[in-house]
Amino acid sequence: MTRQRTSRRRERTTSTRGGLLRGAVVLVVAGVTVAVMLAFLTPAQGSELVPSLSPSPSSATSTDHSGAAATSGTTDAGAPTGAAASGDASASGSTREGTLQPRTPTASSTPSASASPTVPDPVLGPQAAFFEDFTTPAASGGQFGAKYANAWQAYDEGTSDKYYSGALISAHDGVMDVAMNGTQGAAGVFGPPATAWAQTGGTFSIRMKVEGGRGNGTAVMLWPTSNDASEGELDYPEGGFSGKPDVFHHSMVPGHADKAYRILTDASWKDWHTYTTVWVPGKSVSYFLDGVLLETVTESVPTTPHRYTFQIGNTGKPGHVLIDWVSIQP
């Protein structure tokens, strides 16, 4: 497992295995011999999450997603890139090849409001296109899904023999509580049935923290409604709970959808943070931590409908993912 530096940076990552190759190329030009020493270093790959089937809605307005996972025949690329089942290895050791051009981050390693652009506060309450702050108590075992039917669309129970949201999710003390037990995971989509599965652009914010769960991880993501990974995947926050919550902005280059650039943060899963993704279709994606810009990406920007979802793995120690609120603005 590779130890991450604490400074935030944009990291080129690769999914191919390799080692250290050193060679010499001798060029003869006009009688002049030039020795060019080349050194290539490819980091070792950490464990990756096994792809999982993802529900595919029959229509944007349907409330019945039963059987979708079994019939879709596709994999949710949010799973391979997430730390949800590979746990801490994904945050600290795994690497993937980036196909975007590297750039210098726009904020310092410790973001400050005076040093970096800020995003307006997320729209909360009735004024938001979608907002949920989980103030109505609801027990696990199915009560949460019933009470929050207009805010949360769970993946079918047993999807990929991994996700059992009904058994794990409750609401109390103004938070959505996703319990982790090491054997069951949870996954679903934020928003009402009519729009949750098809969002094209907007501002997506979630305030959350994690208690315990070492060896597990999560990926909050914008994932294509079509389940076609080549349409783009935006993962933030993502990582193993022993590491940091980072950004994984995926390539839309044909054949490279599983490759991403990683934007590191200095945040801790253990603390309350607001993670915001501002997506302008075909133009840019800006990632904010607590209202402060981390970076704006202008390559591999999706243009098709996506859903705002998360996946939590079925490994690791017991713990809780606590979500204070979720806001979506067009």
C-alpha positions as CSV (number, residue, x, y, z in Angstrom):
1,M,0.0,0.0,0.0
2,T,1.4,3.3,-1.1
3,R,1.4,6.1,1.5
4,Q,-0.1,9.3,0.2
5,R,1.4,12.7,0.7
6,T,-0.8,15.1,2.6
7,S,-0.5,17.9,0.0
8,R,-3.4,18.0,-2.4
9,R,-2.4,17.5,-6.0
10,R,-3.7,16.1,-9.3
11,E,-2.2,12.6,-9.8
12,R,-1.7,10.7,-13.0
13,T,-2.7,7.1,-12.3
14,T,-2.6,3.8,-14.3
15,S,-4.4,0.6,-14.2
16,T,-1.6,-1.5,-15.9
17,R,0.9,-3.6,-14.0
18,G,4.5,-2.8,-14.5
19,G,7.9,-2.2,-13.0
20,L,10.9,-0.1,-13.6
21,L,12.4,-0.1,-17.2
22,R,15.6,1.6,-17.9
23,G,17.2,1.7,-21.3
24,A,19.5,3.7,-23.5
25,V,18.7,4.8,-27.1
26,V,21.6,5.8,-29.3
27,L,20.8,8.3,-32.0
28,V,23.3,9.0,-34.8
29,V,22.6,12.3,-36.5
30,A,25.2,13.9,-38.9
31,G,27.9,11.8,-37.3
32,V,27.0,13.0,-33.8
33,T,26.1,10.3,-31.3
34,V,23.6,11.2,-28.7
35,A,22.8,9.0,-25.8
36,V,19.3,9.4,-24.5
37,M,18.5,7.7,-21.3
38,L,14.9,6.8,-20.7
39,A,13.4,5.8,-17.4
40,F,9.8,4.7,-17.1
41,L,8.2,3.9,-13.8
42,T,4.8,2.4,-13.6
43,P,3.4,1.9,-10.1
44,A,2.0,-1.4,-9.0
45,Q,-1.7,-1.8,-9.1
46,G,-3.7,-2.2,-5.9
47,S,-6.8,-4.2,-5.4
48,E,-9.8,-3.0,-7.4
49,L,-13.5,-3.3,-6.8
50,V,-15.2,-6.1,-8.7
51,P,-17.7,-4.6,-11.1
52,S,-21.3,-4.8,-9.9
53,L,-24.6,-4.8,-11.8
54,S,-26.4,-1.5,-11.6
55,P,-30.2,-1.0,-11.8
56,S,-31.4,0.6,-15.0
57,P,-34.7,2.3,-14.9
58,S,-37.3,1.4,-17.4
59,S,-38.2,5.0,-17.8
60,A,-37.4,8.3,-16.2
61,T,-40.8,8.5,-14.5
62,S,-41.1,4.9,-13.4
63,T,-41.0,4.2,-9.7
64,D,-40.6,0.4,-10.3
65,H,-37.0,-0.6,-10.8
66,S,-37.5,-4.2,-9.8
67,G,-35.6,-6.7,-11.9
68,A,-33.6,-4.0,-13.6
69,A,-30.3,-5.2,-12.3
70,A,-30.9,-8.7,-13.6
71,T,-31.9,-7.6,-17.1
72,S,-29.6,-4.6,-17.7
73,G,-26.6,-6.8,-18.5
74,T,-24.2,-3.9,-17.8
75,T,-21.8,-3.1,-15.2
76,D,-21.7,0.1,-13.1
77,A,-18.2,1.6,-13.7
78,G,-18.8,3.5,-10.5
79,A,-18.0,0.2,-8.8
80,P,-14.6,-0.6,-10.3
81,T,-13.3,2.9,-9.6
82,G,-14.8,3.2,-6.1
83,A,-13.4,2.1,-2.9
84,A,-16.7,0.6,-1.8
85,A,-15.7,-3.1,-1.8
86,S,-11.9,-2.9,-2.2
87,G,-11.8,-0.9,0.9
88,D,-8.7,1.1,1.9
89,A,-6.6,-0.3,-0.9
90,S,-8.4,1.8,-3.4
91,A,-7.7,5.0,-1.6
92,S,-4.1,4.3,-0.8
93,G,-2.6,1.7,-3.1
94,S,-4.5,1.3,-6.4
95,T,-3.6,3.3,-9.4
96,R,-5.2,4.0,-12.8
97,E,-3.9,5.5,-16.0
98,G,-5.0,9.0,-16.7
99,T,-5.8,10.1,-20.3
100,L,-6.5,13.7,-19.6
101,Q,-3.8,16.4,-19.7
102,P,-2.4,17.2,-16.3
103,R,-2.7,20.7,-14.9
104,T,-1.8,22.6,-11.8
105,P,-4.4,22.6,-9.1
106,T,-6.2,25.9,-8.6
107,A,-6.1,25.9,-4.8
108,S,-3.4,25.4,-2.2
109,S,-3.0,22.1,-0.3
110,T,-5.1,23.6,2.5
111,P,-8.0,25.4,0.7
112,S,-8.9,28.8,2.1
113,A,-11.7,31.1,1.1
114,S,-9.3,34.0,0.6
115,A,-7.0,32.0,-1.7
116,S,-9.5,30.2,-3.9
117,P,-12.8,30.9,-5.8
118,T,-15.8,29.8,-3.8
119,V,-19.1,28.3,-4.9
120,P,-22.3,29.8,-3.7
121,D,-23.8,28.1,-0.7
122,P,-26.0,25.1,-1.8
123,V,-29.7,25.9,-2.0
124,L,-31.3,24.3,1.0
125,G,-34.9,23.8,1.9
126,P,-38.0,24.3,-0.3
127,Q,-36.2,26.6,-2.7
128,A,-34.0,23.8,-3.9
129,A,-34.9,21.7,-6.9
130,F,-34.1,18.8,-4.6
131,F,-33.2,18.9,-1.0
132,E,-33.4,16.3,1.8
133,D,-32.2,16.7,5.4
134,F,-33.6,13.5,6.8
135,T,-35.5,15.1,9.7
136,T,-38.2,12.4,9.8
137,P,-37.1,9.4,11.9
138,A,-37.2,6.0,10.1
139,A,-36.0,2.6,11.2
140,S,-34.0,0.2,9.0
141,G,-35.7,-2.9,7.7
142,G,-37.7,-1.1,5.0
143,Q,-39.1,1.9,6.9
144,F,-36.5,4.3,5.6
145,G,-37.3,3.4,1.9
146,A,-41.0,3.9,2.5
147,K,-40.7,7.3,4.3
148,Y,-38.1,8.7,1.9
149,A,-39.6,7.3,-1.3
150,N,-39.4,10.8,-2.9
151,A,-35.7,11.3,-1.9
152,W,-34.0,8.0,-2.2
153,Q,-34.2,5.2,-4.8
154,A,-32.4,2.1,-3.5
155,Y,-30.8,-0.5,-5.7
156,D,-32.8,-3.7,-5.7
157,E,-32.1,-5.8,-2.6
158,G,-29.4,-8.3,-3.3
159,T,-28.0,-6.5,-6.4
160,S,-24.7,-8.2,-7.3
161,D,-25.3,-10.2,-4.1
162,K,-23.8,-7.2,-2.3
163,Y,-26.3,-4.4,-1.8
164,Y,-28.9,-4.7,0.9
165,S,-29.8,-1.1,1.6
166,G,-33.1,-1.8,3.4
167,A,-31.3,-3.7,6.1
168,L,-28.7,-1.0,6.7
169,I,-30.2,2.5,6.2
170,S,-32.2,4.4,8.8
171,A,-32.8,8.1,9.7
172,H,-32.4,9.6,13.2
173,D,-31.2,12.8,14.7
174,G,-31.5,14.6,11.4
175,V,-29.1,12.3,9.5
176,M,-29.3,9.4,7.0
177,D,-27.4,6.6,8.7
178,V,-25.9,3.9,6.5
179,A,-24.7,1.2,8.9
180,M,-21.7,-1.0,7.9
181,N,-21.6,-4.5,9.1
182,G,-18.8,-6.0,6.9
183,T,-21.1,-8.4,5.1
184,Q,-23.7,-6.2,3.4
185,G,-23.3,-3.1,1.3
186,A,-25.7,-0.3,0.2
187,A,-26.3,1.6,-3.0
188,G,-29.0,3.9,-4.4
189,V,-29.9,7.2,-6.1
190,F,-30.7,10.5,-4.6
191,G,-33.8,12.3,-5.8
192,P,-37.5,11.7,-6.5
193,P,-38.5,8.9,-8.8
194,A,-39.4,11.2,-11.8
195,T,-36.0,12.8,-12.0
196,A,-33.5,10.9,-9.9
197,W,-32.4,8.6,-12.7
198,A,-31.8,11.4,-15.3
199,Q,-30.0,14.6,-14.3
200,T,-28.2,16.5,-17.1
201,G,-25.9,19.1,-15.5
202,G,-26.4,21.0,-12.3
203,T,-24.9,21.5,-8.8
204,F,-24.7,18.4,-6.6
205,S,-23.9,18.7,-2.9
206,I,-23.7,16.3,-0.1
207,R,-22.7,16.9,3.6
208,M,-21.4,13.7,5.2
209,K,-18.9,12.1,7.5
210,V,-17.9,8.5,8.5
211,E,-17.6,6.8,11.9
212,G,-15.5,3.6,11.9
213,G,-15.7,1.3,8.9
214,R,-12.0,0.7,8.5
215,G,-11.4,-1.5,5.5
216,N,-14.5,-0.3,3.8
217,G,-15.0,2.7,1.5
218,T,-17.5,4.6,-0.6
219,A,-18.0,6.3,-3.9
220,V,-20.5,9.1,-4.4
221,M,-20.8,9.6,-8.1
222,L,-22.6,10.9,-11.2
223,W,-23.1,7.8,-13.2
224,P,-24.7,7.6,-16.7
225,T,-28.4,6.8,-16.9
226,S,-27.6,4.5,-19.8
227,N,-25.1,2.6,-17.8
228,D,-22.6,3.3,-20.6
229,A,-19.4,4.2,-18.9
230,S,-18.0,6.0,-22.0
231,E,-20.6,8.8,-21.4
232,G,-18.5,9.9,-18.4
233,E,-18.3,9.2,-14.7
234,L,-17.7,11.8,-12.0
235,D,-16.7,10.4,-8.6
236,Y,-16.6,12.7,-5.6
237,P,-16.0,12.0,-2.8
238,E,-14.5,8.5,-3.2
239,G,-12.0,6.5,-1.2
240,G,-11.2,4.0,1.5
241,F,-12.0,5.2,5.0
242,S,-8.4,4.9,6.1
243,G,-7.4,7.3,3.4
244,K,-8.8,10.6,2.1
245,P,-12.0,11.5,0.2
246,D,-10.7,12.3,-3.3
247,V,-12.0,13.1,-6.8
248,F,-11.8,10.6,-9.7
249,H,-12.7,12.3,-12.9
250,H,-13.0,9.6,-15.6
251,S,-11.9,9.7,-19.2
252,M,-14.5,9.6,-22.0
253,V,-11.9,8.5,-24.6
254,P,-13.2,5.4,-26.3
255,G,-11.8,2.3,-24.5
256,H,-10.5,4.3,-21.6
257,A,-13.6,4.8,-19.5
258,D,-12.0,2.9,-16.6
259,K,-9.2,5.4,-16.4
260,A,-9.3,8.6,-14.3
261,Y,-7.3,11.5,-12.9
262,R,-7.3,11.8,-9.2
263,I,-7.5,15.1,-7.4
264,L,-6.3,14.6,-3.8
265,T,-7.7,16.4,-0.8
266,D,-6.5,16.9,2.8
267,A,-10.0,16.2,4.2
268,S,-10.8,13.5,6.7
269,W,-13.7,11.2,6.3
270,K,-14.1,11.5,10.1
271,D,-15.1,15.1,9.9
272,W,-18.2,16.8,8.5
273,H,-17.5,18.1,5.0
274,T,-19.6,19.4,2.1
275,Y,-18.6,17.9,-1.2
276,T,-20.0,19.8,-4.3
277,T,-19.8,18.9,-8.0
278,V,-20.8,21.7,-10.4
279,W,-21.4,20.1,-13.9
280,V,-21.9,22.3,-17.0
281,P,-22.6,19.7,-19.7
282,G,-19.9,19.6,-22.4
283,K,-18.0,22.5,-20.9
284,S,-16.6,21.9,-17.4
285,V,-16.9,20.2,-14.1
286,S,-15.8,22.0,-10.9
287,Y,-15.1,20.2,-7.6
288,F,-15.5,22.1,-4.3
289,L,-14.7,21.1,-0.8
290,D,-16.6,23.1,1.9
291,G,-17.4,25.7,-0.7
292,V,-13.8,26.2,-1.8
293,L,-12.7,25.3,-5.4
294,L,-10.3,22.3,-5.7
295,E,-10.1,22.3,-9.5
296,T,-12.1,22.9,-12.7
297,V,-11.8,20.2,-15.4
298,T,-12.7,21.0,-19.0
299,E,-11.9,17.6,-20.6
300,S,-14.1,14.5,-20.6
301,V,-17.1,16.5,-19.5
302,P,-20.4,14.5,-19.8
303,T,-23.4,15.7,-21.9
304,T,-25.9,12.9,-21.3
305,P,-28.3,12.2,-18.4
306,H,-26.7,10.9,-15.2
307,R,-27.8,9.9,-11.8
308,Y,-26.4,11.1,-8.4
309,T,-25.7,7.9,-6.5
310,F,-23.5,6.3,-4.0
311,Q,-22.1,2.8,-3.3
312,I,-20.8,1.5,0.1
313,G,-19.0,-1.8,0.2
314,N,-19.7,-5.0,2.1
315,T,-16.2,-5.4,3.7
316,G,-14.3,-4.0,6.7
317,K,-15.1,-3.2,10.2
318,P,-18.5,-2.0,11.5
319,G,-19.3,1.7,11.3
320,H,-21.6,4.3,10.0
321,V,-21.8,6.7,7.0
322,L,-23.8,9.7,8.2
323,I,-25.4,12.0,5.6
324,D,-26.6,15.4,6.9
325,W,-28.3,16.6,3.7
326,V,-28.3,16.3,-0.1
327,S,-29.0,19.2,-2.5
328,I,-29.4,19.1,-6.3
329,Q,-29.8,22.3,-8.4
330,P,-30.2,22.4,-12.2
